[in-house]
Each structure stands twice: as structure tokens, then as C-alpha cells.
Amino acid sequence: MSASSHTHNHDPEEGLTFQPKFDASGLVTCVATDAASGDVLMVAHMNDEALRKTIASGEAWYYSRSRKALWRKGESSGHVQRVIEMRMDCDQDAVWIRVEQTGAACHTGRRSCFYRAVIGEGGEAKLTFIDADKVFDPAKVYR
Amino acid sequence: MSASSHTHNHDPEEGLTFQPKFDASGLVTCVATDAASGDVLMVAHMNDEALRKTIASGEAWYYSRSRKALWRKGESSGHVQRVIEMRMDCDQDAVWIRVEQTGAACHTGRRSCFYRAVIGEGGEAKLTFIDADKVFDPAKVYR
């Protein structure tokens, strides 16, 4: 491969051009993990503006599908996410951010949204609480 | 809360009833992380059947949106994912599995699909390779 073909490699998988592949709603999936523990904190979505604001500010911005609005993580709760590293996946439709989470990521008050494990029992699946202690009281934080 | 109301708590966020919230295409998002390193390996989707097969077999099954088909991870490559733990998020539209990954998760031959970091430079974003060594040669594995 010549230097010039490498420079101009726009292959989404092998190139170095940032070209997010937004879905029909204009979104990519974003996984936020705790930079210290490696735990998955939440899965949410970013539109083009949320991606750009996250990259520019170093703090996580998302797009809320239910509220149909751009959303700075922690704007109501103060529980911001400082981005330590952002990565893009092979086909550029998913983003992984490693963050320093202030307080808790989940609106229920837990550190992570993934506070229940799935247990299979005799063909049936059920949930069990795990790491489910509340870091804050949602009734006091969101009013 | 009485014992009986607790048993019958079907609140998706606070209950223990497994009730995945599938999107319009019948899918939930699944994040697979490496149980050993905590790295995010891939983001993919599961339909009801993929979820049930994953829970029943202890190996990851997905639904491929591009191929419109159920897909046992590793069925072509041998690079299966043994599920150590499965968790569900607050509103039950995303699943997190911690897995033991045989070989590599990414079809490009890398251990993880997230082999490029996003770097912001003067308002522009670009990618840079990170942990991008290939574990296998896709041309030899997929024929």
C-alpha cells in the first residue's frame, strides 16, 4: 500500500476517517463503561451533535429517544461523565466511551443501569438483583 | 411492600420479571465484554430466539440485521463466546454479557471490534489504531 493510498483510505473498517454510520433515526449506539472498574454503566444513543459535543467537551452528551432531545449527561442530576477514551467499532455504528462517572449513571439511583442478572432456570428466565444499592434517591435528585 | 406484591412486581425497572423490551424490529442491544479484561468486545443485537438460546446454551447467539438471520457466534470461525454472566438494564432494552472469548470477537480478525480510538483535533475528529493487532486472518477463517 502506498503512503498516498493509506492517507486516503476511507474504508470504514480499515481507514482512519471518522465517518459514523448513523441509523435511520440518525443515531449510533454508545456504551459507557467505568474507566476504573470496567463495568458497563449504561447503553444509550448519540446523534451527530451529541457525538461532536462529547468529543469537543470531553463530557458525555447523548440523544434521548423518548424525549427527542439532546441531553448532557448529568445536566439535571450533576452526575456527569468525564470521557477518558472514546473508541469506534469496525463498521462505525457503535461507540465505546470509558468514563469517570460522578455519582451514578442510572436514573434509578444505581451506579450502573445493569443492576440485575439474568438467571435461566428450567427453561424459564428470571432476574436477580446484583450491585443494586442506590447511590442516590431519584425522588430527591429529579424534581 | 407485602411478600405477595413483591412476588408479583412486574415493574420493568424494579421487578424481577424477565420482560425484554424489543424495538420495532424485535431486537434488544447486546454488549459483550471480555470477562477477564473488561474490554468491550462487540455490540450486536439479539431477538427473542437469540436471547433464549443464549440463556439455555451458555453460549452467545445473536441476530444479524444485515443477514436477517439468527447467528451462533463462532459458527463459521470457531470463535465462540462462553457467557459467564448476563445482565439486563433498567428498562430492559439492553443486555450486557461478560464472556470468555475464544480467539477474537471481530470479523476483521481483531480481539475486539473497538480497535480504533477517536481523537478530537481542532474541531475535527479522526481515528487512530489501538489494540489493532490481528489475532487471525479473516481470508483464511471465512471462505
Interface residues (C-beta under 8 A of the other chain):
Chain A: E13 E14 G15 L16 T17 F18 T29 V31 T33 S37 G38 D39 V40 M42 V43 L51 R52 I55 A56 E85 M86 R87 M88 D89 C90 A94 V95 W96 C106 H107 T108 R110 C113 F114 Y115 R116 A117 V118 G120 G123 E124 A125 K126 L127 T128 F129 I130
Chain B: E13 E14 G15 L16 T17 F18 T29 V31 T33 S37 G38 D39 V40 M42 V43 L51 R52 I55 A56 E85 M86 R87 M88 D89 C90 A94 V95 W96 C106 H107 T108 R110 C113 F114 Y115 R116 A117 V118 G120 G123 E124 A125 K126 L127 T128 F129 I130
